[in-house]
Amino acid sequence: MAEASGSRLQAPGFRDRPCSYPGVTYQLGNTIAAFNLPIQEAMAASYGYPFALAGTMVPVLLLLAVLTALGGERKGIRFGRQHAAAPAPA
């Protein structure tokens, strides 16, 4: 579902590129998530399972909160609109 909704946010003509947004973010997410289990196991062995879950979830939630607070909303943006600067050469 996230991959499909991400492709709708792309500019026209960008979806067909081999290194497009949904595929790259999906694979990066899988790569980052692969490190989660060993970290949780190590933390759970030392501090217990509830602490391990909190220790891996809280930093991510804090990062999302900071990125959301710092990011600006861009209203009225339309993907694919070209600038009317110079006509294309014939």
Secondary structure, 3 states (H helix, E strand, C coil): CHHHHHHHCCCCCCCCCCCCHHHHHHHHHHHHHHCHHHHHHHHHHHHCHHHHHHHHHHHHHHHHHHHHHHCCCCCCCCCCCCCCCCCCCC
